[in-house]
Amino acid sequence: MRKPATIRDVAREAGVSVAVVSRVINEGSGPVAVATRAKVVEVIEQLGYQPRAAARELQQRGSTTIGLVLADLTNPFFARLADRVVWEARARGIHVVLLTTQEDEHLEAESIETLIGRSVGSVIATPTGGNADRWRRLIDLGVHVVFVDREIEELPEADVVTIRNDQSAEVTTSHLIELGHERIAFISGPLTTSTGRSRVAGFRHAMTDAGLPVDDRLIRAIPFRGDTGGDAVSALLALPDPPTGIIVGNTAQVRSSLRRIKQVGIRVPEDLSVVVFDDNPWTELVSPPLSVIRQPIDMLASHSVDVAVGRMRGAFTEPPRRIEIDAEFVQRSSAAPRISPAAPAAAV
């Protein structure tokens, strides 16, 4: 009995890559030259290739390999996450193909095509927030997708492993409120990402719950890459009524934000209380040691690999899982009670 043709057979006979064949099969997923498309279609017909067989092919060929698509390895959070995912995967006899998108939707789209060509069985990814259609096509091809840290709400068919971002933002905001701060600024990631939206929502909820007004000028949603943290701090401190407390909820911009605070001569916590998301060895060594939201990276990695491998091996067949993990608030010395301005002396 003749073995059914595979997507690789089509690519080989047509003299193109697997990614090109995928673009021909998935109309609108990417540009293909007219002549090339015609050649691929001809080979598909000659070999009797059934596109839906791609799902079975990917599951069979990718049984020992998962893809890992992370946003930015210059961000210590993602660097540590990558290290732990690789460690957890190796412990289960699984290889990892690591790709980085540098927070670029176009690079992310290319990464998805690359993973189709590598025939991975599952993918763990921190999505940019775009490319929902491309992620869905990957899932339609039989590749199990686990979003870690971030998610795409339009893709309920993907598993999700994340911290409770809204709750973490509420905890940090409430801490500053309890210290007497009312003008509190929040620096988040882009609102195109689920983490950015959730953390800002948690900040707003804590302020409203405390009966405090939310000044939109104190909310800065900035990119993860570049030196925008410092620019955001400068803009906040230049306000007529600047904040007395700042929460940096964008992990990639913590150092840039702190650098600018030091450059302008603001004392922490005497002049400005500061709390940041994510913990690093240096956050405890600076003066003063920083109060932080410590994200459970080991648990994020372990749960993500468990789900990705379990799906790939058929151990998990239930509907998509959503695993939310509590982050830990670590109180140190960078936030202090607000000192009200001294009242003017009474006239004699």
C-alpha positions as CSV (number, residue, x, y, z in Angstrom):
1,M,0.0,0.0,0.0
2,R,1.4,3.4,-1.0
3,K,2.3,5.7,1.9
4,P,0.3,9.0,1.8
5,A,2.2,12.0,0.6
6,T,3.5,14.5,3.2
7,I,4.0,18.2,3.1
8,R,7.8,17.5,2.9
9,D,7.2,15.3,-0.2
10,V,5.4,18.1,-1.9
11,A,8.1,20.6,-1.0
12,R,10.9,18.3,-2.3
13,E,9.1,17.6,-5.6
14,A,8.3,21.2,-6.1
15,G,11.8,22.4,-5.2
16,V,10.5,24.8,-2.5
17,S,10.5,25.0,1.3
18,V,7.8,23.5,3.6
19,A,7.0,27.1,4.5
20,V,6.2,27.9,0.9
21,V,3.9,24.9,0.6
22,S,2.2,26.0,3.8
23,R,1.5,29.5,2.3
24,V,0.0,27.9,-0.8
25,I,-2.2,25.7,1.3
26,N,-3.2,28.5,3.6
27,E,-4.5,31.2,1.3
28,G,-3.5,34.7,2.3
29,S,-0.9,33.6,4.8
30,G,2.0,35.1,2.8
31,P,3.3,36.0,-0.7
32,V,4.0,33.3,-3.2
33,A,5.1,33.9,-6.8
34,V,2.4,32.9,-9.4
35,A,4.7,30.4,-11.1
36,T,5.7,28.9,-7.8
37,R,2.1,28.6,-6.6
38,A,1.2,26.9,-9.9
39,K,4.1,24.4,-9.5
40,V,3.1,23.6,-5.9
41,V,-0.6,23.1,-6.8
42,E,0.5,20.8,-9.7
43,V,2.7,18.6,-7.4
44,I,-0.1,18.5,-4.8
45,E,-2.5,17.1,-7.4
46,Q,0.1,14.7,-8.8
47,L,1.0,13.2,-5.3
48,G,-2.6,13.3,-4.1
49,Y,-1.5,15.2,-1.0
50,Q,-4.2,15.9,1.5
51,P,-3.5,19.1,3.4
52,R,-5.3,18.0,6.5
53,A,-2.9,15.1,6.8
54,A,-0.4,17.8,7.9
55,A,-1.8,17.7,11.4
56,R,-1.0,14.0,11.7
57,E,2.4,14.4,10.1
58,L,3.4,17.2,12.5
59,Q,2.2,15.3,15.5
60,Q,4.2,12.2,14.5
61,R,7.4,14.0,13.4
62,G,7.4,16.5,16.2
63,S,7.0,14.0,19.0
64,T,10.4,14.8,20.6
65,T,10.7,18.5,19.7
66,I,8.9,21.7,20.9
67,G,9.3,25.2,19.7
68,L,10.0,28.1,22.1
69,V,9.2,31.6,20.7
70,L,10.1,34.3,23.1
71,A,9.8,38.1,22.8
72,D,13.2,39.4,23.7
73,L,16.2,37.6,25.2
74,T,17.8,40.8,26.2
75,N,15.1,41.0,28.8
76,P,16.3,39.1,31.9
77,F,12.8,37.7,32.5
78,F,12.7,36.0,29.1
79,A,16.3,34.9,29.3
80,R,15.7,33.1,32.6
81,L,12.4,31.7,31.3
82,A,14.2,30.3,28.2
83,D,16.8,28.6,30.5
84,R,14.2,27.0,32.6
85,V,12.1,25.8,29.7
86,V,15.1,24.2,28.1
87,W,16.0,22.5,31.4
88,E,12.5,21.3,32.0
89,A,12.2,20.0,28.5
90,R,15.5,18.1,28.6
91,A,14.5,16.5,31.8
92,R,11.6,15.0,29.8
93,G,13.7,13.9,26.9
94,I,12.4,16.8,24.7
95,H,14.5,19.0,22.3
96,V,13.8,22.7,22.1
97,V,13.9,24.9,19.0
98,L,14.4,28.5,20.3
99,L,13.4,31.6,18.3
100,T,13.1,35.2,19.4
101,T,10.8,37.8,17.8
102,Q,12.4,41.0,19.3
103,E,8.9,42.2,20.0
104,D,8.3,42.4,16.2
105,E,5.1,41.0,14.7
106,H,6.8,40.5,11.3
107,L,9.6,38.4,12.9
108,E,7.0,36.5,14.8
109,A,5.2,35.7,11.6
110,E,8.5,34.4,10.1
111,S,9.1,32.3,13.3
112,I,5.7,30.7,13.0
113,E,6.5,29.7,9.4
114,T,9.9,28.4,10.5
115,L,8.2,26.2,13.1
116,I,5.9,24.7,10.5
117,G,9.0,23.8,8.5
118,R,10.7,22.2,11.6
119,S,7.6,20.0,12.2
120,V,7.5,20.7,16.0
121,G,4.8,19.0,18.0
122,S,4.1,21.8,20.4
123,V,5.0,25.5,20.8
124,I,5.5,27.5,23.9
125,A,5.3,31.3,23.1
126,T,5.1,34.8,24.5
127,P,3.1,36.4,21.6
128,T,3.5,40.0,20.5
129,G,-0.3,40.3,20.5
130,G,-0.7,40.2,16.7
131,N,-0.7,37.4,14.2
132,A,-3.8,35.7,15.6
133,D,-4.6,34.2,12.2
134,R,-1.1,32.7,11.8
135,W,-1.2,31.2,15.3
136,R,-4.6,29.8,14.5
137,R,-3.3,28.2,11.3
138,L,-0.5,26.6,13.3
139,I,-3.1,25.1,15.6
140,D,-5.1,23.9,12.6
141,L,-2.1,22.1,11.4
142,G,-2.1,20.0,14.6
143,V,0.6,21.9,16.5
144,H,-0.3,22.5,20.2
145,V,0.2,26.1,21.3
146,V,0.9,27.1,24.9
147,F,1.0,30.9,25.5
148,V,3.2,31.7,28.5
149,D,3.2,35.1,30.4
150,R,1.1,36.7,27.6
151,E,-1.9,35.5,25.7
152,I,-4.1,36.4,22.7
153,E,-7.8,36.6,23.7
154,E,-8.9,35.8,20.2
155,L,-7.4,32.3,20.5
156,P,-9.3,30.5,23.2
157,E,-8.1,27.2,21.6
158,A,-4.6,27.8,23.0
159,D,-3.5,26.8,26.5
160,V,-2.3,29.7,28.7
161,V,0.2,29.8,31.6
162,T,0.5,33.2,33.3
163,I,0.7,35.0,36.6
164,R,-2.3,36.9,37.9
165,N,-1.2,40.2,36.4
166,D,-4.2,42.3,37.5
167,Q,-3.9,41.0,41.1
168,S,-0.2,41.8,41.2
169,A,-0.8,45.3,40.0
170,E,-3.5,45.7,42.6
171,V,-1.2,44.5,45.4
172,T,1.6,47.0,44.5
173,T,-0.8,49.9,44.1
174,S,-2.6,49.1,47.4
175,H,0.8,49.0,49.2
176,L,1.6,52.6,48.1
177,I,-1.9,53.7,49.0
178,E,-1.5,52.3,52.5
179,L,1.7,54.3,52.8
180,G,-0.3,57.5,52.2
181,H,0.4,58.0,48.5
182,E,-2.4,59.3,46.3
183,R,-0.5,60.5,43.2
184,I,0.7,57.2,41.9
185,A,2.1,56.6,38.4
186,F,2.1,53.3,36.6
187,I,4.5,52.5,33.8
188,S,3.3,49.4,31.8
189,G,4.1,47.6,28.6
190,P,2.1,48.2,25.4
191,L,-1.6,47.9,25.8
192,T,-1.5,45.6,22.7
193,T,-0.2,42.9,25.1
194,S,-2.4,41.1,27.6
195,T,0.1,41.8,30.4
196,G,0.0,45.5,29.7
197,R,-3.8,45.6,29.7
198,S,-4.2,43.4,32.8
199,R,-1.7,45.3,34.9
200,V,-3.2,48.7,34.1
201,A,-6.6,47.3,34.9
202,G,-5.4,46.1,38.3
203,F,-3.8,49.5,39.0
204,R,-7.1,51.3,38.1
205,H,-9.1,49.0,40.2
206,A,-7.0,49.5,43.3
207,M,-7.1,53.3,42.9
208,T,-10.9,53.3,42.4
209,D,-11.5,50.9,45.2
210,A,-9.6,53.2,47.5
211,G,-11.7,56.1,46.4
212,L,-8.8,57.9,44.6
213,P,-9.1,59.5,41.2
214,V,-7.3,58.0,38.3
215,D,-5.3,60.6,36.4
216,D,-4.6,59.2,32.9
217,R,-1.5,61.3,32.6
218,L,0.0,59.1,35.3
219,I,-0.4,55.9,33.2
220,R,2.4,55.4,30.7
221,A,2.1,52.4,28.3
222,I,5.5,52.2,26.6
223,P,7.4,49.7,24.3
224,F,9.5,47.0,25.8
225,R,12.6,47.8,23.8
226,G,14.6,51.0,23.8
227,D,15.1,53.5,26.5
228,T,11.5,54.6,26.8
229,G,11.4,53.9,30.6
230,G,13.7,56.9,31.2
231,D,11.6,59.1,28.9
232,A,8.4,58.1,30.8
233,V,9.9,58.9,34.1
234,S,11.0,62.4,32.9
235,A,7.5,63.1,31.6
236,L,5.9,62.0,34.8
237,L,8.3,64.1,37.0
238,A,7.7,67.1,34.8
239,L,4.0,67.2,35.5
240,P,2.7,70.2,37.5
241,D,1.6,67.8,40.2
242,P,4.1,64.9,39.9
243,P,3.6,61.5,41.4
244,T,5.0,60.6,44.9
245,G,5.1,56.9,44.0
246,I,5.9,55.0,40.7
247,I,5.2,51.4,39.8
248,V,7.3,50.1,36.9
249,G,5.1,47.3,35.6
250,N,7.2,47.0,32.4
251,T,10.0,44.5,33.3
252,A,12.1,45.5,30.3
253,Q,12.2,49.2,31.3
254,V,13.0,48.9,35.0
255,R,16.7,49.7,34.6
256,S,16.0,52.6,32.2
257,S,13.5,54.0,34.6
258,L,15.7,53.8,37.7
259,R,18.7,55.3,35.8
260,R,16.7,58.4,34.9
261,I,15.5,58.8,38.5
262,K,19.1,58.8,39.7
263,Q,20.2,61.1,36.9
264,V,17.7,63.8,37.9
265,G,18.7,63.6,41.5
266,I,15.5,62.2,42.9
267,R,16.0,60.4,46.2
268,V,14.3,57.0,46.7
269,P,12.3,56.7,48.9
270,E,12.6,60.1,50.5
271,D,11.3,62.0,47.4
272,L,9.7,59.2,45.4
273,S,8.6,55.7,46.4
274,V,9.3,53.0,43.7
275,V,8.1,49.4,43.2
276,V,9.0,47.3,40.2
277,F,7.8,44.1,38.5
278,D,10.2,41.2,38.5
279,D,13.1,40.4,40.8
280,N,16.7,40.2,39.8
281,P,19.8,39.6,42.0
282,W,20.7,43.3,41.6
283,T,17.3,44.6,42.8
284,E,18.3,43.5,46.4
285,L,21.8,44.9,46.1
286,V,21.1,48.5,45.0
287,S,20.6,51.2,47.6
288,P,17.9,51.2,48.7
289,P,16.9,47.6,47.9
290,L,13.8,47.6,45.7
291,S,10.4,46.4,46.6
292,V,9.3,44.0,43.8
293,I,6.8,41.7,42.3
294,R,8.7,38.4,42.1
295,Q,7.4,36.4,39.2
296,P,7.6,32.6,39.6
297,I,9.6,31.8,36.5
298,D,10.4,28.2,37.5
299,M,6.7,27.5,37.9
300,L,5.8,29.2,34.6
301,A,8.4,27.1,32.8
302,S,7.4,23.8,34.5
303,H,3.7,24.2,33.9
304,S,4.3,25.3,30.3
305,V,6.5,22.3,29.4
306,D,4.1,20.0,31.2
307,V,1.2,21.1,29.1
308,A,3.1,21.3,25.8
309,V,4.5,17.8,26.2
310,G,1.3,16.4,27.6
311,R,-0.6,17.7,24.6
312,M,2.0,16.4,22.2
313,R,2.0,12.9,23.7
314,G,-1.8,12.7,24.0
315,A,-1.8,12.7,27.8
316,F,-4.0,15.9,27.9
317,T,-7.1,15.7,25.7
318,E,-9.4,18.0,27.7
319,P,-10.3,21.6,26.5
320,P,-7.6,24.3,26.7
321,R,-6.2,24.9,30.1
322,R,-5.7,28.2,31.8
323,I,-3.2,28.1,34.6
324,E,-2.8,31.3,36.7
325,I,0.0,31.5,39.3
326,D,0.3,34.0,42.1
327,A,3.3,36.3,42.0
328,E,5.0,37.3,45.3
329,F,5.2,40.8,46.5
330,V,8.5,41.4,48.2
331,Q,8.6,44.5,50.4
332,R,12.1,46.1,50.8
333,S,13.1,49.7,51.3
334,S,12.3,51.6,48.1
335,A,8.8,52.6,49.2
336,A,8.1,54.7,52.3
337,P,5.2,56.6,53.9
338,R,4.4,59.8,52.1
339,I,5.5,62.9,54.0
340,S,3.0,65.7,53.7
341,P,4.4,69.2,53.0
342,A,4.9,71.2,56.1
343,A,2.0,73.5,56.9
344,P,2.9,77.2,56.7
345,A,3.6,78.9,60.0
346,A,0.8,80.9,61.5
347,A,1.0,84.7,61.2
348,V,1.9,86.4,64.5
